[in-house]
Amino acid sequence: MSNSIIAEGKTTNEAIENGLKILKVSKNQVDIKVLENENKKSFFSILTPRIVKVELTIKENTKKQEKVNKEENTTRLVKEYNSNKEELEEARKDVEEFLKLFINKLGSKLEYTVKLEENEILVNINGEDCGSLIGYRGETLNAMQTIISSIANKKVRERIKVILDIQNYREKREKNLIELAEKVSKTVLRNGKNITLEPMSPYERKIIHSALQDNMRIETYSIGEGDNRRIVISKK
């Protein structure tokens, strides 16, 4: 955008305000020159709509300050990005160190990977005898994820999300829950009676809600507290 513009208005003040909006600056940041005065009229211009023209020029010190502010903002963003990147990497190392000690204690032939993806840490564990790490309906897996999340977030300023999966359990569980949601919804539509599912974790309840959110004939809501919270599927 040019540092100098000509703005118009019915009055001098209106012309100045229009120019300030275009330049996106305040009045004390510009030099103002009136080109056509609102009081300057001739006999032939009496019936003509009044138009005032002003020239606004951004002051030199304002341009310098904008440049300084822009450079400072860029430096701050780069520092924050690098700082966050360092924290993520340190969190990843802490998680890897924990898993190394944990799996050695188990004495099992398990393999694990710890990857960074944006502001998330993705942990995958595979190998024989993973069932005990998953637990009944993923209870042990969820408990492990909570522990690993605490380890990852103990030194950071902004919370890092940790997702743990064991032997692709989450993918399989998600597929089973979607199938369950569709099956139960059909039963509800057929019988007209509400069906309450067994208690589920927040993660699993979210899958059920999402699976049926586009069904115009079905609604879902949660009841209960804590570990006993469950979903009700009903007909609208």
C-alpha positions as CSV (number, residue, x, y, z in Angstrom):
1,M,0.0,0.0,0.0
2,S,1.2,3.6,-0.8
3,N,2.4,5.8,2.1
4,S,0.2,8.6,0.7
5,I,-3.4,8.6,-0.4
6,I,-6.1,11.0,-1.3
7,A,-9.4,10.5,0.5
8,E,-12.8,12.0,0.0
9,G,-15.8,12.9,2.2
10,K,-18.7,15.3,2.6
11,T,-16.8,17.0,5.3
12,T,-13.1,17.4,6.2
13,N,-13.4,15.1,9.2
14,E,-15.2,12.5,7.2
15,A,-12.6,12.6,4.5
16,I,-9.8,12.2,7.1
17,E,-11.6,9.3,8.8
18,N,-12.0,7.5,5.4
19,G,-8.3,7.9,4.7
20,L,-7.3,6.6,8.1
21,K,-9.4,3.5,7.7
22,I,-7.7,2.8,4.3
23,L,-4.2,3.3,5.7
24,K,-5.1,1.5,9.0
25,V,-3.4,4.1,11.2
26,S,-4.3,6.7,13.8
27,K,-4.6,10.5,13.1
28,N,-1.3,11.3,14.9
29,Q,0.6,9.0,12.6
30,V,-0.1,11.0,9.4
31,D,0.4,14.4,7.9
32,I,-2.9,15.9,6.6
33,K,-3.2,18.3,3.7
34,V,-6.7,19.6,2.6
35,L,-6.9,19.7,-1.2
36,E,-10.5,20.9,-1.6
37,N,-12.0,22.8,1.3
38,E,-15.7,22.2,2.3
39,N,-16.1,26.0,2.7
40,K,-14.8,26.8,-0.8
41,K,-17.9,27.0,-3.0
42,S,-18.7,28.9,-6.2
43,F,-22.1,29.9,-7.6
44,F,-22.0,27.0,-10.1
45,S,-21.3,24.4,-7.4
46,I,-24.3,25.2,-5.1
47,L,-26.4,22.3,-6.6
48,T,-23.5,19.9,-6.8
49,P,-22.9,17.4,-3.9
50,R,-20.2,18.7,-1.6
51,I,-17.0,16.7,-1.8
52,V,-13.9,17.4,0.3
53,K,-10.5,15.9,-0.7
54,V,-7.6,15.5,1.7
55,E,-4.2,14.0,1.2
56,L,-2.9,11.8,4.1
57,T,0.8,10.9,4.2
58,I,2.2,8.4,6.8
59,K,4.9,10.1,8.9
60,E,8.5,8.7,8.5
61,N,8.9,7.7,12.1
62,T,5.6,5.7,11.9
63,K,7.0,3.7,9.0
64,K,10.2,3.0,10.9
65,Q,8.2,2.0,14.0
66,E,6.0,-0.4,12.0
67,K,9.2,-2.0,10.6
68,V,10.6,-2.4,14.1
69,N,7.4,-3.9,15.4
70,K,7.2,-6.3,12.5
71,E,10.8,-7.4,13.0
72,E,10.2,-7.8,16.8
73,N,7.0,-9.9,16.1
74,T,8.8,-12.1,13.7
75,T,11.7,-12.6,16.1
76,R,9.3,-13.4,18.9
77,L,7.4,-16.0,16.8
78,V,10.6,-17.7,15.7
79,K,11.8,-17.9,19.3
80,E,8.4,-19.3,20.5
81,Y,8.4,-21.8,17.6
82,N,12.0,-22.9,18.4
83,S,11.2,-23.1,22.1
84,N,8.1,-25.2,21.6
85,K,10.1,-27.4,19.2
86,E,12.8,-27.9,21.8
87,E,10.2,-28.7,24.5
88,L,8.5,-31.3,22.2
89,E,11.8,-33.0,21.5
90,E,12.7,-33.1,25.2
91,A,9.2,-34.5,26.0
92,R,9.7,-37.2,23.3
93,K,13.0,-38.2,24.8
94,D,11.5,-38.4,28.3
95,V,8.7,-40.7,26.9
96,E,11.2,-42.9,25.1
97,E,13.3,-43.2,28.3
98,F,10.3,-44.2,30.3
99,L,9.2,-46.8,27.7
100,K,12.7,-48.3,27.6
101,L,12.8,-48.8,31.3
102,F,9.2,-50.0,31.5
103,I,9.5,-52.6,28.8
104,N,12.8,-53.8,30.2
105,K,11.1,-54.4,33.5
106,L,8.4,-56.4,31.8
107,G,11.0,-58.6,30.1
108,S,8.7,-58.9,27.1
109,K,9.7,-58.8,23.5
110,L,7.9,-55.6,22.7
111,E,8.8,-52.9,20.2
112,Y,7.7,-49.3,20.5
113,T,7.9,-46.1,18.4
114,V,7.6,-42.5,19.6
115,K,6.8,-39.9,16.9
116,L,6.2,-36.2,16.9
117,E,3.3,-34.9,14.8
118,E,2.6,-31.2,15.1
119,N,1.9,-30.7,18.8
120,E,1.2,-34.3,19.5
121,I,3.3,-37.3,20.6
122,L,2.2,-40.6,19.0
123,V,3.3,-43.8,20.8
124,N,2.8,-47.2,19.4
125,I,3.6,-50.5,21.1
126,N,3.6,-53.9,19.2
127,G,4.7,-57.4,19.9
128,E,3.6,-60.6,21.7
129,D,1.5,-60.7,24.8
130,C,0.1,-57.2,24.4
131,G,-3.2,-58.1,25.8
132,S,-2.2,-57.4,29.4
133,L,-1.1,-53.9,28.4
134,I,-4.5,-53.2,26.8
135,G,-6.7,-54.6,29.6
136,Y,-10.5,-55.0,29.6
137,R,-11.9,-52.7,27.0
138,G,-8.7,-50.7,26.9
139,E,-8.7,-49.8,30.6
140,T,-4.9,-50.5,31.1
141,L,-4.1,-48.8,27.8
142,N,-5.9,-45.6,28.9
143,A,-4.2,-45.7,32.3
144,M,-0.8,-46.0,30.6
145,Q,-1.7,-43.1,28.3
146,T,-2.4,-41.0,31.3
147,I,1.0,-41.8,32.9
148,I,2.9,-41.2,29.6
149,S,1.0,-37.9,29.2
150,S,2.1,-36.8,32.7
151,I,5.7,-37.6,31.8
152,A,5.5,-35.7,28.5
153,N,4.0,-32.6,30.1
154,K,6.1,-32.3,33.3
155,K,8.5,-29.7,31.7
156,V,6.5,-27.9,29.1
157,R,4.6,-24.6,29.1
158,E,1.9,-25.6,26.6
159,R,0.2,-28.9,27.0
160,I,1.2,-31.7,24.6
161,K,-1.4,-34.3,23.6
162,V,-0.2,-37.9,23.9
163,I,-1.9,-40.7,22.0
164,L,-1.0,-44.3,22.9
165,D,-2.0,-47.3,20.8
166,I,-1.1,-50.9,21.4
167,Q,-1.3,-53.5,18.6
168,N,-3.7,-51.2,16.7
169,Y,-6.3,-51.6,19.4
170,R,-7.7,-48.1,19.0
171,E,-8.4,-48.6,15.3
172,K,-10.1,-51.9,15.9
173,R,-12.1,-50.6,18.9
174,E,-13.2,-47.6,16.9
175,K,-14.5,-49.9,14.1
176,N,-16.3,-52.1,16.6
177,L,-17.9,-49.1,18.3
178,I,-19.2,-47.6,15.0
179,E,-20.7,-50.9,14.1
180,L,-22.3,-51.1,17.6
181,A,-23.7,-47.6,17.2
182,E,-25.3,-48.4,13.8
183,K,-26.7,-51.7,15.0
184,V,-28.2,-50.3,18.2
185,S,-29.7,-47.3,16.4
186,K,-31.6,-49.6,14.0
187,T,-33.0,-51.5,17.0
188,V,-34.1,-48.2,18.6
189,L,-35.9,-47.1,15.4
190,R,-37.5,-50.5,15.1
191,N,-38.7,-50.8,18.7
192,G,-39.1,-47.2,19.6
193,K,-37.4,-47.7,23.0
194,N,-34.2,-46.1,24.4
195,I,-31.1,-48.3,24.8
196,T,-28.4,-47.5,27.3
197,L,-25.0,-48.7,26.5
198,E,-22.4,-50.0,29.0
199,P,-20.0,-47.5,30.7
200,M,-17.4,-46.1,28.4
201,S,-14.4,-43.8,28.5
202,P,-14.7,-40.2,27.1
203,Y,-12.8,-41.3,24.0
204,E,-15.2,-44.2,23.3
205,R,-18.3,-42.1,24.0
206,K,-17.1,-39.5,21.5
207,I,-16.8,-42.2,18.8
208,I,-20.5,-43.2,19.4
209,H,-21.7,-39.6,19.4
210,S,-19.8,-38.9,16.2
211,A,-21.0,-42.0,14.5
212,L,-24.7,-41.1,15.0
213,Q,-24.5,-37.3,14.8
214,D,-25.7,-37.1,11.2
215,N,-28.7,-39.5,11.8
216,M,-31.7,-37.2,11.7
217,R,-33.9,-39.8,13.4
218,I,-31.6,-40.6,16.3
219,E,-30.2,-38.6,19.2
220,T,-27.5,-39.6,21.8
221,Y,-26.8,-38.2,25.2
222,S,-24.7,-39.3,28.3
223,I,-25.9,-40.1,31.8
224,G,-24.1,-41.1,35.0
225,E,-20.9,-39.8,36.6
226,G,-17.2,-40.8,36.4
227,D,-16.4,-44.4,35.4
228,N,-20.2,-45.1,35.3
229,R,-20.9,-42.6,32.6
230,R,-22.7,-44.1,29.6
231,I,-24.5,-43.2,26.4
232,V,-28.2,-43.4,25.8
233,I,-29.4,-43.9,22.2
234,S,-33.0,-42.8,21.6
235,K,-35.4,-42.0,18.8
236,K,-36.1,-38.3,18.1
